[in-house]
């Protein structure tokens, strides 16, 4: 599973987005753009709320299933909670966007460490699967591995 660590600085948000979209350079642009938007939201949350020196972005694209799993991991204490901001509020809609655009999303915290991962999945449409796995495409590292199986929009602790 490809993984890259970023410092919790505002400049890391576009860097995390580029990291994910560069890995997805062999898929249709709308799929890559949606993944880029969603990882930007999770990276922004890590930068704004984690209070830790760094966060990591992990990516798994399972070509045969047409499934993309992206997780953003930090060691912050909080848990993701979707908010209902005022109409004029400038912030607070990131998890709403993820809930709307992702096929599944959730969070889990590992008991043996302080790590928390907030993740999302995007699935290709059945008639689009061939476009996501052309014979000429360079596979993502770990692309044949199963993405972690987590319950949608559930915060869970794992060992």
C-alpha positions as a Python dict, from the first residue, in 0.01 Angstrom:
ca = {
    (1, 'X'): (0, 0, 0),
    (2, 'X'): (165, 328, -105),
    (3, 'X'): (207, 564, 190),
    (4, 'X'): (357, 911, 217),
    (5, 'X'): (404, 1127, 525),
    (6, 'X'): (346, 1503, 524),
    (7, 'X'): (413, 1775, 783),
    (8, 'X'): (96, 1929, 930),
    (9, 'X'): (138, 2253, 737),
    (10, 'X'): (-114, 2417, 502),
    (11, 'X'): (118, 2351, 206),
    (12, 'X'): (79, 1979, 270),
    (13, 'X'): (-287, 1983, 165),
    (14, 'X'): (-218, 2040, -207),
    (15, 'X'): (87, 1810, -178),
    (16, 'X'): (-134, 1528, -45),
    (17, 'X'): (-387, 1593, -322),
    (18, 'X'): (-110, 1578, -585),
    (19, 'X'): (29, 1260, -431),
    (20, 'X'): (-306, 1084, -470),
    (21, 'X'): (-391, 1221, -815),
    (22, 'X'): (-41, 1139, -945),
    (23, 'X'): (-88, 778, -834),
    (24, 'X'): (-420, 775, -1021),
    (25, 'X'): (-287, 915, -1347),
    (26, 'X'): (-418, 611, -1537),
    (27, 'X'): (-785, 653, -1442),
    (28, 'X'): (-1045, 890, -1588),
    (29, 'X'): (-1003, 1249, -1467),
    (30, 'X'): (-1339, 1271, -1284),
    (31, 'X'): (-1245, 975, -1062),
    (32, 'X'): (-901, 1119, -986),
    (33, 'X'): (-1046, 1466, -924),
    (34, 'X'): (-1302, 1332, -676),
    (35, 'X'): (-1029, 1141, -491),
    (36, 'X'): (-816, 1457, -489),
    (37, 'X'): (-1098, 1666, -345),
    (38, 'X'): (-1175, 1414, -72),
    (39, 'X'): (-814, 1363, 34),
    (40, 'X'): (-780, 1744, 46),
    (41, 'X'): (-1065, 1755, 297),
    (42, 'X'): (-910, 1485, 515),
    (43, 'X'): (-563, 1641, 494),
    (44, 'X'): (-710, 1980, 589),
    (45, 'X'): (-871, 1821, 895),
    (46, 'X'): (-537, 1666, 993),
    (47, 'X'): (-359, 2002, 953),
    (48, 'X'): (-626, 2200, 1139),
    (49, 'X'): (-729, 1961, 1415),
    (50, 'X'): (-471, 1687, 1481),
    (51, 'X'): (-218, 1897, 1670),
    (52, 'X'): (59, 1659, 1566),
    (53, 'X'): (375, 1718, 1362),
    (54, 'X'): (274, 1499, 1068),
    (55, 'X'): (8, 1290, 899),
    (56, 'X'): (26, 1008, 645),
    (57, 'X'): (-176, 933, 333),
    (58, 'X'): (-223, 571, 223),
    (59, 'X'): (-369, 467, -111),
    (60, 'X'): (-491, 132, -240),
    (61, 'X'): (-652, 87, -579),
    (62, 'X'): (-793, -262, -634),
    (63, 'X'): (-816, -277, -1009),
    (64, 'X'): (-1022, -593, -1044),
    (65, 'X'): (-1289, -458, -811),
    (66, 'X'): (-1265, -99, -929),
    (67, 'X'): (-1221, 17, -571),
    (68, 'X'): (-1005, 300, -437),
    (69, 'X'): (-934, 322, -63),
    (70, 'X'): (-759, 631, 75),
    (71, 'X'): (-677, 682, 442),
    (72, 'X'): (-532, 981, 625),
    (73, 'X'): (-364, 884, 952),
    (74, 'X'): (-257, 1108, 1239),
    (75, 'X'): (-205, 1073, 1612),
    (76, 'X'): (-446, 1346, 1719),
    (77, 'X'): (-689, 1284, 2004),
    (78, 'X'): (-1016, 1387, 1839),
    (79, 'X'): (-1255, 1181, 1631),
    (80, 'X'): (-1420, 1296, 1310),
    (81, 'X'): (-1768, 1434, 1367),
    (82, 'X'): (-1974, 1571, 1077),
    (83, 'X'): (-2102, 1919, 1158),
    (84, 'X'): (-2396, 2126, 1041),
    (85, 'X'): (-2238, 2470, 1002),
    (86, 'X'): (-2432, 2789, 951),
    (87, 'X'): (-2494, 2877, 588),
    (88, 'X'): (-2243, 3164, 609),
    (89, 'X'): (-1971, 2962, 787),
    (90, 'X'): (-1646, 2924, 593),
    (91, 'X'): (-1553, 2587, 744),
    (92, 'X'): (-1712, 2268, 868),
    (93, 'X'): (-1838, 2097, 551),
    (94, 'X'): (-1551, 1859, 474),
    (95, 'X'): (-1703, 1546, 621),
    (96, 'X'): (-2036, 1632, 460),
    (97, 'X'): (-1861, 1637, 121),
    (98, 'X'): (-1699, 1304, 196),
    (99, 'X'): (-2031, 1151, 304),
    (100, 'X'): (-2195, 1270, -18),
    (101, 'X'): (-1920, 1188, -269),
    (102, 'X'): (-1761, 872, -126),
    (103, 'X'): (-1918, 530, -160),
    (104, 'X'): (-1809, 452, 197),
    (105, 'X'): (-1612, 633, 464),
    (106, 'X'): (-1525, 591, 826),
    (107, 'X'): (-1258, 614, 1092),
    (108, 'X'): (-1077, 381, 1323),
    (109, 'X'): (-825, 417, 1600),
    (110, 'X'): (-561, 154, 1674),
    (111, 'X'): (-553, 65, 2043),
    (112, 'X'): (-187, -32, 2047),
    (113, 'X'): (-82, 308, 1909),
    (114, 'X'): (-220, 660, 1909),
    (115, 'X'): (-294, 640, 1537),
    (116, 'X'): (-633, 736, 1398),
    (117, 'X'): (-720, 680, 1032),
    (118, 'X'): (-1006, 854, 857),
    (119, 'X'): (-1070, 687, 523),
    (120, 'X'): (-1295, 683, 219),
    (121, 'X'): (-1367, 449, -68),
    (122, 'X'): (-1465, 528, -423),
    (123, 'X'): (-1596, 258, -655),
    (124, 'X'): (-1602, 269, -1031),
    (125, 'X'): (-1931, 208, -1205),
    (126, 'X'): (-1963, -147, -1346),
    (127, 'X'): (-1959, -17, -1705),
    (128, 'X'): (-1650, 197, -1629),
    (129, 'X'): (-1433, -79, -1480),
    (130, 'X'): (-1256, -155, -1805),
    (131, 'X'): (-1153, 210, -1835),
    (132, 'X'): (-988, 192, -1493),
    (133, 'X'): (-775, -113, -1567),
    (134, 'X'): (-638, -83, -1918),
    (135, 'X'): (-368, -328, -2014),
    (136, 'X'): (-127, -40, -2072),
    (137, 'X'): (-181, 119, -1730),
    (138, 'X'): (96, 108, -1475),
    (139, 'X'): (-49, -54, -1162),
    (140, 'X'): (-33, 120, -829),
    (141, 'X'): (204, -47, -586),
    (142, 'X'): (-12, -290, -392),
    (143, 'X'): (-298, -251, -641),
    (144, 'X'): (-384, -620, -623),
    (145, 'X'): (-416, -613, -244),
    (146, 'X'): (-751, -592, -72),
    (147, 'X'): (-836, -255, 77),
    (148, 'X'): (-902, -265, 451),
    (149, 'X'): (-1257, -371, 528),
    (150, 'X'): (-1410, -112, 761),
    (151, 'X'): (-1772, -35, 826),
    (152, 'X'): (-1908, 274, 658),
    (153, 'X'): (-1912, 592, 870),
    (154, 'X'): (-1819, 402, 1182),
    (155, 'X'): (-1552, 495, 1432),
    (156, 'X'): (-1392, 179, 1561),
    (157, 'X'): (-1090, 74, 1763),
    (158, 'X'): (-866, -195, 1625),
    (159, 'X'): (-576, -382, 1778),
}
